[in-house]
């Protein structure tokens, strides 16, 4: 699989760990819509799941849920900026994004 662009400020991931034995680990990832391909999103899910399996153990793999939510460009901000998918792709290429 191809490597996803490394733009750490563009993705938000939260993990909820199980509090009871009947709970699941829930990983929520928010990305700017249109930046990542379907294959890249699949890789994100696989890698995050595998990382949690390394921590929690293989027996808990089936209880690890990972959800990707895409947010429209310009609909979230950080540092006062509202990046679009084009801005993120420019950053991934090492270019200065418009902003």
Secondary structure, 3 states (H helix, E strand, C coil): CCCCCCCHHHCEEEEECCCCCCCCEEEEEEEECCCCCHHHHHHHHHHHHHHHHHHHCHHHHHHEEEEEEEECCCCCCECCECCCHHHHHHHHCCCCCCC
